[in-house]
């Protein structure tokens, strides 16, 4: 943020609904939560209200990482008059689903390939048939036990998060991502266990196993303990369920959530758009076809920038290179 502010921009980094210091979302027990609060239009509405609350009427560029990349795509898709350009990082945009006129809904999550199509693939059932059996992390994160698993990690929250950052970074030598050909168990099982997990393991147990022979201090060069401590303190304060509710909304896909996205069926991102990510980030490919789909889902796509020696946490692992890529994009807007 300071590096971008030094370029003359007014930079804001809000906590999205369900995270950090933002309040007002449904905090009732797991089975009582109204997941219809966790729709894309609600997320964008939050951002629109924030822009006005800050005294502005438009945003020069909306930049988002991971789930923030979802809002950095959906906000300009829904309100191109307000969000004038966008950059997604580590999570490619996937176009809203088109209407399906079959009676039975697809078993795939709303933000994954094939959403709204005629496919009836139950990916969890297919992954469970593998040897050894696996499961998709999004469905695991949608369970009633996931939040407690994360909060009460046997290795302690600090060590768990340190390991989680480690295995998804370029410091974990086994991150060698490549495009997946289809939304199928045979293709998805190529992804590391932090995405396609052992069937009977929690996320903390999965990370503990992956870190067994790793040097956890390797990531301190770009994520010192003092900064990791901020994450730990915030998650201990508010818990994980608010953030995990977004996974639940994706994997349950209620009728209201379907209608929420079908309003934008066939709509493209019409403002200048770019994608920046770490070269060793499996997030680039976990939704088969999404990255290549930019040519059809955006009318002014400015290209993909892969940052070497970076995994999923590219903005932390290679901060200076990311700033260079962002500034190059921003400079191009006025060229």
C-alpha positions in Angstrom: 0.0 0.0 0.0 2.7 2.6 0.8 4.4 1.9 -2.5 1.2 2.6 -4.4 0.4 5.6 -2.3 3.9 7.0 -3.1 2.8 7.0 -6.8 0.0 9.4 -5.9 -2.9 7.0 -5.4 -5.3 7.0 -2.5 -5.1 3.3 -1.5 -7.8 1.5 0.6 -7.7 -2.1 1.8 -11.0 -3.1 3.3 -11.9 -6.3 5.2 -14.6 -7.9 3.2 -17.8 -9.2 4.7 -17.0 -12.1 7.0 -13.4 -11.1 7.7 -11.4 -9.0 10.1 -12.8 -5.8 11.5 -15.9 -5.7 9.3 -19.1 -6.3 11.2 -22.8 -6.6 10.4 -22.8 -10.1 8.8 -24.8 -13.1 10.1 -22.8 -14.4 13.1 -25.4 -16.9 14.3 -24.5 -20.6 14.8 -23.5 -22.6 11.8 -26.9 -24.1 10.9 -28.7 -20.9 11.5 -26.6 -18.6 9.2 -28.5 -17.1 6.3 -26.1 -17.9 3.4 -28.0 -15.6 1.1 -26.2 -12.8 2.9 -23.0 -14.2 1.2 -23.9 -13.4 -2.4 -21.9 -11.6 -5.0 -24.3 -8.7 -5.3 -24.1 -8.2 -1.5 -20.3 -8.2 -1.7 -20.4 -5.6 -4.5 -23.0 -3.6 -2.6 -20.7 -3.4 0.4 -18.0 -2.0 -1.9 -20.2 0.5 -3.5 -21.3 1.8 -0.1 -17.7 1.9 1.1 -16.7 4.1 -1.9 -19.5 6.5 -1.1 -18.7 6.5 2.6 -15.1 7.5 1.7 -16.4 10.5 -0.2 -15.8 9.1 -3.7 -17.9 8.1 -6.7 -15.5 6.0 -8.6 -12.4 3.8 -8.2 -9.5 4.1 -10.6 -8.5 0.4 -10.2 -9.8 -2.4 -8.0 -7.1 -4.9 -7.2 -7.8 -8.1 -5.3 -6.0 -11.3 -4.3 -7.6 -14.7 -3.9 -11.1 -14.1 -2.7 -10.4 -10.4 -3.1 -9.9 -11.3 -6.7 -13.5 -12.4 -6.9 -14.7 -9.0 -5.8 -12.2 -7.2 -8.0 -13.8 -9.0 -11.0 -17.4 -8.9 -9.9 -17.4 -5.2 -8.9 -16.4 -3.9 -12.3 -18.6 -6.5 -14.0 -21.6 -5.2 -12.1 -20.6 -1.5 -11.8 -18.2 -0.6 -14.6 -19.3 3.0 -14.2 -17.7 3.0 -10.7 -14.8 0.6 -10.9 -12.8 1.8 -13.9 -10.2 -1.0 -14.1 -9.3 -4.1 -12.3 -6.5 -6.6 -11.5 -7.1 -10.1 -10.3 -4.3 -11.9 -8.4 -3.9 -15.6 -7.9 -7.6 -16.4 -8.6 -8.7 -16.0 -12.3 -12.1 -14.6 -13.0 -14.7 -17.2 -14.1 -17.6 -15.8 -16.1 -21.1 -15.9 -14.5 -23.0 -19.1 -15.3 -25.5 -19.2 -18.1 -29.1 -20.4 -17.5 -29.6 -24.2 -17.3 -33.1 -25.4 -18.2 -32.8 -28.8 -16.7 -34.7 -29.5 -13.5 -31.8 -30.8 -11.4 -29.0 -28.3 -10.4 -25.4 -28.9 -11.0 -23.4 -30.3 -8.1 -20.4 -28.0 -8.9 -19.8 -24.8 -7.0 -20.9 -21.5 -8.4 -17.3 -20.2 -9.0 -16.0 -23.4 -10.6 -16.0 -24.5 -14.2 -19.2 -25.9 -15.6 -21.3 -23.9 -13.1 -24.9 -23.7 -14.4 -24.2 -26.3 -17.1 -26.0 -29.6 -17.5 -23.2 -31.5 -15.7 -24.4 -33.5 -12.7 -20.9 -34.5 -11.5 -20.6 -34.9 -7.8 -16.9 -34.1 -7.5 -16.7 -35.1 -3.8 -18.0 -38.5 -4.6 -15.6 -38.9 -7.5 -12.6 -37.8 -5.4 -13.6 -40.3 -2.7 -13.3 -43.1 -5.2 -9.6 -42.3 -5.7 -6.9 -44.5 -4.2 -6.1 -43.1 -1.7 -9.5 -41.2 -1.3 -9.4 -37.4 -1.5 -11.7 -34.5 -1.0 -12.0 -30.9 -2.3 -10.9 -28.2 0.1 -13.9 -26.0 -0.8 -16.3 -28.7 0.4 -14.2 -29.4 3.5 -14.3 -25.7 4.3 -18.1 -25.8 4.0 -18.5 -28.4 6.8 -19.7 -27.6 10.3 -16.4 -28.8 11.7 -14.0 -26.8 9.5 -14.0 -23.6 11.5 -13.3 -25.4 14.8 -10.6 -27.4 13.1 -8.8 -24.2 12.0 -9.2 -22.5 15.3 -8.0 -25.4 17.4 -5.2 -26.7 15.3 -3.2 -29.2 17.3 0.1 -27.6 16.3 -1.2 -24.2 17.5 -2.6 -21.5 15.2 0.7 -19.7 14.7 2.5 -22.9 13.5 -0.5 -24.0 11.5 -0.7 -20.7 9.6 3.1 -20.6 9.1 2.8 -24.0 7.5 -0.2 -23.0 5.4 1.7 -20.0 4.0 4.7 -22.2 3.5 3.2 -25.0 1.4 1.3 -22.6 -0.9 4.4 -20.5 -1.5 7.4 -20.9 -3.8 9.4 -22.0 -0.8 7.6 -25.4 -0.9 9.6 -27.2 -3.7 6.7 -29.4 -4.9 4.6 -26.5 -6.3 4.9 -27.1 -10.0 1.5 -26.1 -11.4 0.1 -26.8 -14.8 -3.2 -26.4 -16.6 -5.9 -29.0 -15.8 -7.8 -30.4 -18.7 -11.2 -30.9 -17.0 -13.2 -30.7 -13.9 -12.7 -34.3 -13.0 -11.2 -36.3 -10.1 -8.5 -37.7 -12.4 -7.4 -34.1 -13.2 -7.9 -32.5 -9.8 -5.9 -35.2 -7.9 -2.8 -33.7 -9.5 -3.1 -30.7 -7.2 -1.4 -30.7 -3.8 -3.1 -31.8 -0.6 -3.9 -28.3 0.5 -6.4 -28.1 -2.4 -7.3 -31.8 -2.9 -7.0 -33.1 0.7 -6.8 -36.6 2.1 -10.4 -37.7 2.7 -10.2 -38.2 6.4 -7.9 -35.3 7.4 -8.6 -31.8 8.6 -6.8 -28.9 7.1 -4.4 -28.5 10.1 -3.6 -32.2 10.0 -3.0 -32.0 6.3 -0.6 -29.0 6.7 1.2 -30.7 9.6 1.9 -33.8 7.4 3.1 -31.6 4.5 5.4 -29.7 6.8 7.0 -32.8 8.4 10.3 -32.4 6.6 10.1 -28.7 5.8 12.0 -25.7 7.3 9.2 -23.5 8.5 11.6 -20.6 8.9 12.0 -20.3 5.1 9.0 -18.0 4.8 10.2 -15.5 7.5 12.1 -13.5 4.9 8.8 -12.3 3.4 6.4 -13.0 6.4 8.2 -12.3 9.7 6.7 -13.6 12.9 5.5 -10.1 13.8 3.4 -9.9 10.7 2.1 -13.4 11.0 1.2 -12.5 14.6 -1.3 -10.0 13.3 -3.1 -12.7 11.3 -3.1 -15.0 14.3 -4.4 -12.3 16.6 -7.3 -11.3 14.2 -8.3 -14.9 13.6 -8.3 -15.7 17.3 -10.5 -12.6 17.9 -13.2 -13.3 15.2 -12.7 -16.9 14.3 -12.8 -18.4 10.8 -16.5 -19.1 10.2 -17.3 -15.7 8.6 -14.7 -16.3 5.9 -15.6 -20.0 5.5 -19.3 -19.0 4.9 -18.2 -17.9 1.4 -17.2 -21.5 0.6 -20.6 -22.7 2.0 -22.4 -20.2 -0.3 -20.5 -21.5 -3.3 -21.0 -25.2 -2.6 -24.6 -25.0 -1.6 -25.7 -22.7 -4.3 -29.3 -21.9 -3.2 -32.0 -20.7 -5.6 -31.4 -17.1 -4.5 -27.7 -17.4 -5.1 -28.4 -18.9 -8.6 -30.7 -16.0 -9.4 -28.1 -13.5 -8.0 -25.5 -14.6 -10.6 -27.9 -15.4 -13.5 -28.7 -11.7 -13.6 -25.2 -11.3 -15.1 -25.3 -14.3 -17.4 -23.2 -13.6 -20.5 -22.0 -10.3 -19.2 -18.3 -9.4 -19.7 -15.9 -7.3 -17.7 -15.9 -4.2 -19.9 -13.2 -2.2 -18.2 -9.4 -2.7 -18.6 -8.4 -5.9 -16.8 -5.2 -7.9 -16.0 -4.2 -11.0 -14.1 -1.0 -11.1 -11.9 0.1 -14.2 -10.1 3.0 -16.3 -8.8 4.5 -18.7 -11.4 4.3 -21.5 -8.8 0.7 -20.9 -7.7 -1.7 -23.8 -8.3 -4.5 -21.2 -7.8 -3.9 -20.2 -11.5 -5.3 -23.5 -12.7 -7.6 -24.9 -10.0 -10.6 -23.9 -12.1 -9.9 -25.6 -15.4 -10.1 -23.1 -18.3 -10.6 -20.0 -16.2 -7.3 -18.4 -17.1 -7.8 -19.0 -20.9 -11.4 -17.8 -20.5 -10.3 -14.2 -20.0 -10.3 -13.7 -23.8 -14.1 -14.4 -23.7 -15.0 -13.0 -20.3 -13.3 -9.6 -20.7 -13.6 -7.1 -23.6 -10.4 -5.3 -22.7 -8.0 -7.9 -21.2 -4.5 -6.5 -20.9 -2.8 -9.9 -20.3 -1.3 -12.3 -17.7 1.9 -11.6 -15.7 3.5 -14.5 -13.9 6.0 -13.5 -11.3 9.0 -16.0 -11.0 9.9 -17.4 -7.6 6.5 -16.8 -6.1 3.6 -19.0 -5.2 0.1 -18.1 -4.0 1.3 -15.2 -1.8 2.8 -13.3 -4.7 2.2 -9.9 -3.2 4.2 -10.9 -0.1 6.8 -13.2 -1.7 7.8 -10.8 -4.5 6.3 -7.5 -3.4 8.5 -5.2 -5.5 7.9 -7.3 -8.7 4.1 -7.1 -8.0 4.3 -3.3 -7.6 6.2 -3.1 -10.9 3.5 -5.1 -12.7 0.7 -3.1 -11.1 2.3 0.3 -12.0 2.9 -0.9 -15.6 -0.8 -1.7 -15.9 -1.9 1.6 -14.3 0.5 3.6 -16.5 -1.0 1.9 -19.5 -4.5 3.1 -18.6 -3.4 6.7 -19.4 -1.2 5.9 -22.4 
